[in-house]
Amino acid sequence: MQFPPARRILAPFLISVLLLVTSCGQNQPPSRWDKAQQESTQKSKAKQTTADKSTAENPSLPKKAVAGGKLNKYFPSAGGGFDRVFAQEKSGFAEAKLNKGGKNVAVLSINDIAGNPSAGAKFQQSTKQISGYPAVNQGANITAVLVANRYQVKVQSRDPSFTASDREAWLSKFNLGGLASVK
């Protein structure tokens, strides 16, 4: 199909004019989606600033947590009718279940708070110590110690037969001194 020469020129000319007009259009006020995106971006920047500030409050903490596998060797050994079964391991965290007679009675964990230094604040008012480290009870079923202002070591009861004194005894079985030297 052959177009007359005027029509061949007219179509590209009209497209060029259309592009020019749309590109020179007035600025639109931001839509509600743009506002939501802007608010979301500002909130994440504020969170980063808060995290950086808390790290700045404790400059001895590194920003990056140790590998979870590096923490396993500081857990207490099985014994006394208890079996220790490692359950979870990720960056800065390791967890093991403590079983007796095939039943889970407690959960043991080590958490590197390097990425969350505010987690250590609850130990500042502690009046109790286990193996020389500040200890706190968290609710009725958790006892924790803070080692070297960096590692939170917890024992959580999963069975009523596993008491607070059992949790304290198992916390003292961790190699807390060795854990304090992990950088």
N, C-alpha and C positions, 0 to 999 in steps of 0.2 A: 504494500500500500504506500503510495506516494503522497506526502503532504506538500502543500504549496510552501515556498520558502518563508513566507511571513509566519506561518504556523510553526515551522521548525524553530524559528527564533523566539516566538511568543511563549512557548512552554518553558524553556529555560529561563527566560526573563521573568516570568511570573513566579517561578520557584525561587529565584534569587530575591525578588522583592519580598516574598513571603518570609524567607529566612531572615532578611534584614529587619523587617518589621517585628518579628517575634523576638529577635535578639536585642532589639532596642526598647523592648517593652518596659513598663514601670516595674520597680521591685515590689513584689507581693509581700504583704505582712506574713510573718512565719505562721505556718499552719499549726494546729494543735499537735501534730506529730513531730514537727520540728521543735516545738517547745518541750515536748516530752523527751526527745532525744537529748536536747541541751541540758535539761534537769538531770537526766540519768548520767550523763557524762560528768556533770559537776559533782554529783554525789560520789561517784567512784574516785574522783580526784580528792575529795574531802576524806574518804576512807584511807586512801594512800597516805595522805598527810598525817592522819591520826596514827597509823601504823609506824610511819617514819618517826613521829614524835615519841612514841612509846619505846622504840628502839633507841632513840637518842637519850631517853631517860636512863637506860641501862646500856651504856656503850660497850660493855664487855660481852654482850650477846651478839653472836654472828647473825646475819640475816638468813642464812641457809641452815636448815636442820641436817643432822647426820642421817646416814642411811639407816633404815630400820633394822637391817640385818646385823649392823654393828652393835646393836643394843642387846641382842639375844643372849650373849655370853654373861650378862650381868644378872640374869634371872636366877632364882634359887633352883637347886636341883630337886628332882622328885625324891620322895622318901617318906617314911613314917605312914605308909598306906596311901599316900597321895601320888597321883600321876600328874605330870605337867605336860600339857599338849599345846604347842605353839599354834595360835589361831589366825593371827593377822600380822602383817608386816608391811609398812609403807614408809615413805620418807619421814623421819622424825618420830616414828611410832612403832612399837612392837607390843603384842598382846599374847598372853598364854592363858589357857583354861587350867584350873586346878580341879582335878576330879578325885573323888574318893568312892570306892565301891562302884565305879561306873557312872556315878552321878556328879554333875558339875556343881561344886560347892563355892567356887570363887573364881574371879578373873583377875589376873595380874597384868599390869601394864606399865610401860615406860614411855613417857611423852616428852620429846624435846620441845621446849617452849621458845626456842630461838625465833620462830616465826610469829609467836604470840606472847610477847613478854608480859602483857597485862595478866596472863594466867598465873603468874607468880605473886600477884598482889595479895591474895588471900593468906599467904604464909607470913606476911609482914607482922600481923598481930598475933601470931602463934605463940602460945605459952608452953606448948608441949614439944618434946623432942623424941625422936626415935633414932638410935645409933648416932646421936649428935646432930641430926638434921631437923629443921622445923617441920612439925607435923600438924595436920588438921583433919578433923572429921567432916565429911561432906554428907549431910543427911545421916540416916541411920545405918547405911550399909557400905559406906566408902571411907577409907582412911588413906591419906596420902602424905608423902614427904617431898620436900623440895631439895634436890641435891645440887650443890654448886651453883645455885641461883639459875639453873638451866634445865634440869631434868625433873619432871614430876613423876614420881613413882607411886602407883596406886594399887590397892587391893580392894576389890569389890565383893562383898558377900552375895552369893546367889542362892544360898540356903540358910534358913534360920539357925541351923546347927553351927554355922561358921560365924563366930562372935567377933566383937571388936578386939578382944585380946588375941584371937587367932589372927586377925588382920595385922595387928602390930607385930606379932611373932613372925609372920611371913614377910613383912616389910624389912625386919632386921636380918632376914636370911638373904636378901638381895646383896650383891656385891656393890654396896653404895660407894665405898671408897674407890673402887676401880672405875665406877661410873663417873665419879667426880673428875677423873683425869681425862675423860674422853673430850677431845676438842673438835 
